[in-house]
């Protein structure tokens, strides 16, 4: 009987538009939108690329020319891509945003910008360095030439006073948090099938449920069979989404795939049991329960960073309890910790939280669903 | 006005669905207004980043370095815990973390100085910029310490040297460095207009085109022309009420910014996108009968057009190839207008020209979508 219920529930779920669209097609579409929107942000806007700048030579200055030569030489250390031209052309290039700024070479090194930004600040830092060294040397050259020579030697000394370290070998693209929240939303959207299971078990909500309730099948076998089929389908869907993100869109989640399996499974149970629990509460209509569930999923997904990526960090600093209690945040954080941290402590803590929620919803839903009797159908 | 009243009765039944999107929108726009930069200057300013300094040394030199970095950037308090630091860096709560190890101050002037450590997004613009600033300050501080100065004097002299900066001129004095807050509110309007109108006011259209109801109405006393006029009036009145609600909410939330030069233009821009959204609602309502399919289409349209048009993600952050495709979306032109108006210190003739081009393109899209809706309906009727 269990096998029979499982099989036919699985078959009916994969033909159900609500389930297939919301739990599979919609996350795939949304991931495409995310990818189009900011998939290349990290690579194209955050990662350093050679900065294009125009140079207008008002008066030849050998020191400035040497500086430009060093900074624009092709290779790994290239910082600038320079276009030497006249003032009018340079202004046009700046106006059309083909260059980030204009250097004016003369006795001093000046700059013209169209807007503020990181590229502009870096160009200014280059010009500032020149201004500082030349001011220092000029001042000392007059009063104490020996000290000027010492200072020049110290300034050009090849010694680094600041070194880079790293706490992670994971992918530092901050846009990944949207994809983590998307995976959390996909897990929560398993509640659609959970809700359908609940609707089709309560005789007051659908004619199919009335017929099923009148059948001699054991109630708990029915519940467990349908629940298991929904969880299996939902887990498969989550894997399809993860594989789509990883291999079609090329989103790098890190290289540990094995721990994703129990996480996806736990997320599916959480989602399906959540929908089942909502569906079993009270005597409200199916439509109202549907709205409640959609609203709950949207709010929880919003708070896990689906729409505004910063919100999870903001909550962590102002009200961390919300992140601890939000099941979507737990799922998103578990995916994040697999990417960033070598140890499994945080991942396991999140997984435990997800399983506790799943257990609460399962037990709650089963307790509400069992032994419901109807005076009249 | 039976049809007119019936239209509104059906819209009311979808109030919960509309309410969900309204709630999400309000949360989004109120939240985003907390994060908008306060810089609305037209002169040059060095980039000011959020960084953290973890001082494990506690020496005069480390305090001087911390103070110097605090003057150039916004310092964020972080505990000296690996996870907290890593999470803050990943989420870009901080762009750079400087760790000053023990022994830094003592060894700075020596032959073998203790290096400071930094964590940053590898290979990033922000990392390069802050590295450069720290190296410059430490280099000058070390020079003056080596020549026998005390730490406070050396720090003062280093800062004196660093105060020599290049002269910067701005080409365009009419563009602000960031959008005013109210324009972040209007930025999200396409998403909520498309969703609310497609969920709410497309519903009556779906009801009136149902075969049985249409046939009964055709037998009734009210002419087809009369029915259509009432439906169209109710349709436009509903859209107008939605617009008015958001305009009033915007006025209340951002009453301090109502004197911004772009406000009258932004009202026109919002009406243009309202018409686009109404035409999409018409397309959905007249052609999609299944309630589940309608919800699906609403989300696909609202989220898809919003992401691709640059509503959620600034257009400057999007790839060039994506932007080429985005130009075929009406939301792209709305957001472009919104950004133009939001960063304009003065509404120049050039801005006006670009604005009206954006408006005309949006109206063109609205007309095209509306026509497509009519054509699909006619084709379906012909097939039936």
Interface residues (C-beta under 8 A of the other chain):
Chain A: X17 X18 X21 X22 X25 X26 X29 X30 X33 X34 X36 X37 X38 X39 X40 X41 X44 X45 X46 X47 X48 X91 X94 X95 X108 X109 X110 X111 X112 X113 X114 X115 X116 X117 X118 X119 X120 X121 X122 X124 X125 X127 X128 X129 X130 X131 X132 X135 X136 X147 X150 X151 X154 X155 X157 X159 X160 X161 X162 X163 X164 X165 X166 X167 X168 X172 X174 X177 X288 X291 X294 X295 X298 X302 X307 X308 X309 X310 X311 X312 X313 X316 X317 X336 X340 X341 X346
Chain B: X16 X17 X20 X23 X24 X27 X28 X31 X32 X35 X39 X44 X45 X46 X47 X82 X83 X85 X86 X87 X88 X89 X90 X91 X92 X93 X98 X99 X108 X113 X115 X116 X117 X118 X119 X120 X121 X122 X123 X124 X125 X126 X127 X128 X129 X131 X132 X133 X134 X135 X136 X138 X139 X140 X142 X143 X146 X147 X161 X162 X164 X165 X166 X167 X168 X169 X170 X171 X172 X175 X177 X290 X292 X293 X296 X299 X300 X303 X304 X307 X308 X310 X312 X313 X316 X317 X318 X319 X322 X325
